[in-house]
Amino acid sequence: MQLGRDIVRTAAWLRHQLTAWNTGGEGIHSPYLFHWVRHCLYDNNRYYAFEWIEKQRSAMMRSPKVLDVKDYGTGRSRSSLRRIRDIAAGSLEKRRNAQILFRLVSFLGDRQWNGNRNKPLNIIELGTSLGITTAYLSSPSSANRVLTLEGSGELIKVAQDNWKQLNLNNIVPVPGNINDTLLPALRQLGQIDLAFIDANHTEEATLRYWETIISFVHKKSVLVIDDIHWSRQMERAWNTIRNDRRVTCTMDLYDMGLVFFDPSYLRRHFRLRV
């Protein structure tokens, strides 16, 4: 099974390298999306929060502490003893991708590009793990509201310690099986501005999350799906979402896919190299 996933990922990576653009925004006609690609996706500046969050990541990479982790992320509910440093090595979002999410949150809160909005963002994350990506999602503004869903209570405890170290107070963890907690969490938030899916990596679960979340989006919402080329199941789920009539534009960054809903955008599907 692992060999099959490795083959899928390798083939997808080669295909992406051959077909993806690195245009800096050229060819993207929507001013909104052009600005996002040119000034956010390809922005290499390091922001104030990055150093502190990466210090917490490094601490997780060194930690020998053992947790009894309940894991739903592979499609099977199971409990196992795992060292924090092993979880960090295998499960944490890559630094580059997490920092793209930070920039995306900053962009969504930019009044210039979002109808002079002057209200906090509602953000939901499916799959907290050790809370490093959550920290990136919550750091752009303490006014934003971040709900993060995680099946393992042990992981949530570690994540909360990390957020405390980073002085992040706008995160609400939601423990329990995401199948049970997602809809109540969405109802608690109301309309969402950003959803990040990094939970159960099966086609069925990903599409179930999608159908639940889409009832709570508005035209400027963005949905981000992690590991879209992790397996054939995830690729099928991504293609189903990409071709959904409610979607106007998608961006395949290989590691993750971005979904946009604004009907004013030309219906296009981009592969971008970052």
RAJO-V857305 format. One line per field, one symbol per residue. ss: DSSP state (A for helix, B for strand, O for the rest). burial: I if it has 24 or more other ideal C-beta (glycine too) atoms within 12 Angstrom, else O. A space follows every 50 residues. Layout:
ss = ???
burial = ???
//
This chain:
ss = OAAAAAAAAAAAAAAAAAAOBOOOOOOOOOAAAAAAAAAAAOOOOOOOOA AAAAAAAAAAAAOOOBBBBBBOOOOOOBBBBBBAAAAAAAAOOOAAAAAA AAAAAAAAOOAAAOOOOOOOOBBBBBOOOOOAAAAAAAAOOOOOBBBBBB OOAAAAAAAAAAAAAOOOOOBBBBBOOAAAAAAAAAAAAOOBBBBBBOOO OOAAAAAAAAAAAAAABBBBBBBBBBOOOOOAAAAAAAAAAAOOOOOOBB BBOOOBBBBBOOOOOOOBBBBBOO
burial = OOOOOOOIIOOIOOOIOOOOIOOOIOOIOIOIIIIIIIOIIIIOOOOOII OOIIOIIOIIOOOOOOIOIIIIIIOOOOOOOIOIOOIIOOIIIIIIIIII IIIIIIIIIIOOIIOOOOOIIIIIIIIIIIIIIIIIIIIIIOOIIIIIII IIOIIIOIIIIIIOOIOIOIIIIIIOIIOOIIOOIIOOIOIIIIIIIIII IIIOIIIIIIOIIIOIIIOIIIIIIIIIIIIOIIIOIIIIIIOIOIIIII IIIIIIIIIIIIOOIOOOIIIIOI
//
